[in-house]
Amino acid sequence: MTLVLDAGALIQVDRGNREVLAALDAAFDRGEAVHVPTGVIGQAWRNPDRQALLSRTLNRCDEVDLDGATARAGGQLCGRAATSDVIDASVALAVARARRSDEEVTLLTSDSDELGMLLSVLDARARIVEV
């Protein structure tokens, strides 16, 4: 299984949400991949002196770069979906890419409606867990 996190999930990590932390610890213990698009890190990262828990968690995750190709694909996805949040689009693209190598992908998100719609446009399935 692969987990993909959006900014809402990172904010819950930063707040010490026990359910989110337990899900992540279980995934890490099982050796599962945990992907975090770099754009969502920017949305959640505010004060590293006070974000030790978030920092430790991110150190255990695989960062998915928001490079030029991903930015372009995200922009195109926004156009197809009639939405404007390229960071959300990058999360949906990370899920779609994870699905290429793993049948079971779970998305931890605080924006299940938007991300569900983007995944639908991509025809990418994932288990969506609202955090």
C-alpha positions as protocol buffer text, in pm:
chain_id: "A"
residue {
  index: 1
  type: MET
  ca { x: 0 y: 0 z: 0 }
}
residue {
  index: 2
  type: THR
  ca { x: 106 y: 357 z: -65 }
}
residue {
  index: 3
  type: LEU
  ca { x: -9 y: 661 z: 131 }
}
residue {
  index: 4
  type: VAL
  ca { x: -24 y: 1008 z: -25 }
}
residue {
  index: 5
  type: LEU
  ca { x: -62 y: 1310 z: 203 }
}
residue {
  index: 6
  type: ASP
  ca { x: -202 y: 1653 z: 126 }
}
residue {
  index: 7
  type: ALA
  ca { x: -148 y: 1974 z: 325 }
}
residue {
  index: 8
  type: GLY
  ca { x: -442 y: 1899 z: 553 }
}
residue {
  index: 9
  type: ALA
  ca { x: -281 y: 1571 z: 654 }
}
residue {
  index: 10
  type: LEU
  ca { x: 49 y: 1749 z: 726 }
}
residue {
  index: 11
  type: ILE
  ca { x: -133 y: 2008 z: 935 }
}
residue {
  index: 12
  type: GLN
  ca { x: -290 y: 1725 z: 1136 }
}
residue {
  index: 13
  type: VAL
  ca { x: 57 y: 1575 z: 1188 }
}
residue {
  index: 14
  type: ASP
  ca { x: 179 y: 1915 z: 1307 }
}
residue {
  index: 15
  type: ARG
  ca { x: -115 y: 1934 z: 1550 }
}
residue {
  index: 16
  type: GLY
  ca { x: -36 y: 1586 z: 1684 }
}
residue {
  index: 17
  type: ASN
  ca { x: -356 y: 1421 z: 1557 }
}
residue {
  index: 18
  type: ARG
  ca { x: -334 y: 1072 z: 1704 }
}
residue {
  index: 19
  type: GLU
  ca { x: -532 y: 899 z: 1429 }
}
residue {
  index: 20
  type: VAL
  ca { x: -317 y: 1044 z: 1152 }
}
residue {
  index: 21
  type: LEU
  ca { x: 5 y: 973 z: 1342 }
}
residue {
  index: 22
  type: ALA
  ca { x: -107 y: 615 z: 1411 }
}
residue {
  index: 23
  type: ALA
  ca { x: -186 y: 558 z: 1042 }
}
residue {
  index: 24
  type: LEU
  ca { x: 155 y: 693 z: 944 }
}
residue {
  index: 25
  type: ASP
  ca { x: 340 y: 493 z: 1210 }
}
residue {
  index: 26
  type: ALA
  ca { x: 164 y: 176 z: 1093 }
}
residue {
  index: 27
  type: ALA
  ca { x: 260 y: 249 z: 732 }
}
residue {
  index: 28
  type: PHE
  ca { x: 622 y: 317 z: 825 }
}
residue {
  index: 29
  type: ASP
  ca { x: 635 y: 1 z: 1039 }
}
residue {
  index: 30
  type: ARG
  ca { x: 508 y: -206 z: 744 }
}
residue {
  index: 31
  type: GLY
  ca { x: 764 y: -48 z: 512 }
}
residue {
  index: 32
  type: GLU
  ca { x: 497 y: 112 z: 297 }
}
residue {
  index: 33
  type: ALA
  ca { x: 568 y: 414 z: 82 }
}
residue {
  index: 34
  type: VAL
  ca { x: 442 y: 750 z: 208 }
}
residue {
  index: 35
  type: HIS
  ca { x: 447 y: 1020 z: -61 }
}
residue {
  index: 36
  type: VAL
  ca { x: 425 y: 1394 z: 3 }
}
residue {
  index: 37
  type: PRO
  ca { x: 412 y: 1634 z: -292 }
}
residue {
  index: 38
  type: THR
  ca { x: 657 y: 1918 z: -225 }
}
residue {
  index: 39
  type: GLY
  ca { x: 395 y: 2186 z: -286 }
}
residue {
  index: 40
  type: VAL
  ca { x: 194 y: 2069 z: 14 }
}
residue {
  index: 41
  type: ILE
  ca { x: 504 y: 2089 z: 231 }
}
residue {
  index: 42
  type: GLY
  ca { x: 515 y: 2459 z: 148 }
}
residue {
  index: 43
  type: GLN
  ca { x: 150 y: 2494 z: 246 }
}
residue {
  index: 44
  type: ALA
  ca { x: 211 y: 2342 z: 592 }
}
residue {
  index: 45
  type: TRP
  ca { x: 567 y: 2451 z: 676 }
}
residue {
  index: 46
  type: ARG
  ca { x: 568 y: 2770 z: 882 }
}
residue {
  index: 47
  type: ASN
  ca { x: 809 y: 2764 z: 1176 }
}
residue {
  index: 48
  type: PRO
  ca { x: 1063 y: 2481 z: 1184 }
}
residue {
  index: 49
  type: ASP
  ca { x: 1157 y: 2567 z: 1543 }
}
residue {
  index: 50
  type: ARG
  ca { x: 804 y: 2467 z: 1645 }
}
residue {
  index: 51
  type: GLN
  ca { x: 738 y: 2190 z: 1394 }
}
residue {
  index: 52
  type: ALA
  ca { x: 965 y: 1912 z: 1520 }
}
residue {
  index: 53
  type: LEU
  ca { x: 697 y: 1644 z: 1485 }
}
residue {
  index: 54
  type: LEU
  ca { x: 621 y: 1748 z: 1129 }
}
residue {
  index: 55
  type: SER
  ca { x: 992 y: 1761 z: 1049 }
}
residue {
  index: 56
  type: ARG
  ca { x: 1053 y: 1411 z: 1184 }
}
residue {
  index: 57
  type: THR
  ca { x: 756 y: 1277 z: 990 }
}
residue {
  index: 58
  type: LEU
  ca { x: 864 y: 1442 z: 665 }
}
residue {
  index: 59
  type: ASN
  ca { x: 1212 y: 1293 z: 706 }
}
residue {
  index: 60
  type: ARG
  ca { x: 1050 y: 948 z: 677 }
}
residue {
  index: 61
  type: CYS
  ca { x: 843 y: 1033 z: 368 }
}
residue {
  index: 62
  type: ASP
  ca { x: 923 y: 1030 z: -2 }
}
residue {
  index: 63
  type: GLU
  ca { x: 898 y: 1382 z: -143 }
}
residue {
  index: 64
  type: VAL
  ca { x: 733 y: 1409 z: -484 }
}
residue {
  index: 65
  type: ASP
  ca { x: 888 y: 1706 z: -662 }
}
residue {
  index: 66
  type: LEU
  ca { x: 677 y: 1976 z: -820 }
}
residue {
  index: 67
  type: ASP
  ca { x: 906 y: 2011 z: -1120 }
}
residue {
  index: 68
  type: GLY
  ca { x: 826 y: 2180 z: -1449 }
}
residue {
  index: 69
  type: ALA
  ca { x: 667 y: 1873 z: -1605 }
}
residue {
  index: 70
  type: THR
  ca { x: 446 y: 1816 z: -1301 }
}
residue {
  index: 71
  type: ALA
  ca { x: 351 y: 2185 z: -1290 }
}
residue {
  index: 72
  type: ARG
  ca { x: 248 y: 2171 z: -1655 }
}
residue {
  index: 73
  type: ALA
  ca { x: 51 y: 1850 z: -1603 }
}
residue {
  index: 74
  type: GLY
  ca { x: -112 y: 2006 z: -1297 }
}
residue {
  index: 75
  type: GLY
  ca { x: -208 y: 2314 z: -1495 }
}
residue {
  index: 76
  type: GLN
  ca { x: -360 y: 2099 z: -1767 }
}
residue {
  index: 77
  type: LEU
  ca { x: -550 y: 1898 z: -1507 }
}
residue {
  index: 78
  type: CYS
  ca { x: -685 y: 2221 z: -1357 }
}
residue {
  index: 79
  type: GLY
  ca { x: -801 y: 2323 z: -1703 }
}
residue {
  index: 80
  type: ARG
  ca { x: -977 y: 1991 z: -1762 }
}
residue {
  index: 81
  type: ALA
  ca { x: -1136 y: 2000 z: -1417 }
}
residue {
  index: 82
  type: ALA
  ca { x: -1228 y: 2371 z: -1428 }
}
residue {
  index: 83
  type: THR
  ca { x: -1041 y: 2437 z: -1103 }
}
residue {
  index: 84
  type: SER
  ca { x: -736 y: 2646 z: -1017 }
}
residue {
  index: 85
  type: ASP
  ca { x: -540 y: 2484 z: -733 }
}
residue {
  index: 86
  type: VAL
  ca { x: -224 y: 2345 z: -892 }
}
residue {
  index: 87
  type: ILE
  ca { x: -107 y: 2209 z: -555 }
}
residue {
  index: 88
  type: ASP
  ca { x: -422 y: 1997 z: -524 }
}
residue {
  index: 89
  type: ALA
  ca { x: -365 y: 1889 z: -883 }
}
residue {
  index: 90
  type: SER
  ca { x: -10 y: 1783 z: -792 }
}
residue {
  index: 91
  type: VAL
  ca { x: -153 y: 1569 z: -512 }
}
residue {
  index: 92
  type: ALA
  ca { x: -393 y: 1401 z: -755 }
}
residue {
  index: 93
  type: LEU
  ca { x: -106 y: 1344 z: -999 }
}
residue {
  index: 94
  type: ALA
  ca { x: 101 y: 1188 z: -718 }
}
residue {
  index: 95
  type: VAL
  ca { x: -186 y: 948 z: -647 }
}
residue {
  index: 96
  type: ALA
  ca { x: -216 y: 860 z: -1016 }
}
residue {
  index: 97
  type: ARG
  ca { x: 159 y: 795 z: -1041 }
}
residue {
  index: 98
  type: ALA
  ca { x: 157 y: 582 z: -727 }
}
residue {
  index: 99
  type: ARG
  ca { x: -124 y: 373 z: -878 }
}
residue {
  index: 100
  type: ARG
  ca { x: 107 y: 276 z: -1164 }
}
residue {
  index: 101
  type: SER
  ca { x: 321 y: 71 z: -926 }
}
residue {
  index: 102
  type: ASP
  ca { x: 77 y: -7 z: -644 }
}
residue {
  index: 103
  type: GLU
  ca { x: -282 y: -127 z: -670 }
}
residue {
  index: 104
  type: GLU
  ca { x: -368 y: 5 z: -324 }
}
residue {
  index: 105
  type: VAL
  ca { x: -323 y: 379 z: -274 }
}
residue {
  index: 106
  type: THR
  ca { x: -474 y: 573 z: 16 }
}
residue {
  index: 107
  type: LEU
  ca { x: -499 y: 952 z: 15 }
}
residue {
  index: 108
  type: LEU
  ca { x: -511 y: 1131 z: 351 }
}
residue {
  index: 109
  type: THR
  ca { x: -674 y: 1468 z: 283 }
}
residue {
  index: 110
  type: SER
  ca { x: -877 y: 1748 z: 431 }
}
residue {
  index: 111
  type: ASP
  ca { x: -1024 y: 1826 z: 88 }
}
residue {
  index: 112
  type: SER
  ca { x: -1187 y: 1503 z: -25 }
}
residue {
  index: 113
  type: ASP
  ca { x: -1441 y: 1669 z: -255 }
}
residue {
  index: 114
  type: GLU
  ca { x: -1184 y: 1861 z: -461 }
}
residue {
  index: 115
  type: LEU
  ca { x: -933 y: 1577 z: -472 }
}
residue {
  index: 116
  type: GLY
  ca { x: -1200 y: 1320 z: -547 }
}
residue {
  index: 117
  type: MET
  ca { x: -1309 y: 1530 z: -844 }
}
residue {
  index: 118
  type: LEU
  ca { x: -950 y: 1567 z: -969 }
}
residue {
  index: 119
  type: LEU
  ca { x: -890 y: 1193 z: -935 }
}
residue {
  index: 120
  type: SER
  ca { x: -1211 y: 1129 z: -1128 }
}
residue {
  index: 121
  type: VAL
  ca { x: -1090 y: 1350 z: -1413 }
}
residue {
  index: 122
  type: LEU
  ca { x: -765 y: 1149 z: -1415 }
}
residue {
  index: 123
  type: ASP
  ca { x: -958 y: 821 z: -1393 }
}
residue {
  index: 124
  type: ALA
  ca { x: -737 y: 733 z: -1097 }
}
residue {
  index: 125
  type: ARG
  ca { x: -884 y: 541 z: -807 }
}
residue {
  index: 126
  type: ALA
  ca { x: -771 y: 567 z: -448 }
}
residue {
  index: 127
  type: ARG
  ca { x: -914 y: 516 z: -105 }
}
residue {
  index: 128
  type: ILE
  ca { x: -978 y: 868 z: 26 }
}
residue {
  index: 129
  type: VAL
  ca { x: -961 y: 923 z: 401 }
}
residue {
  index: 130
  type: GLU
  ca { x: -1079 y: 1259 z: 532 }
}
residue {
  index: 131
  type: VAL
  ca { x: -856 y: 1394 z: 809 }
}
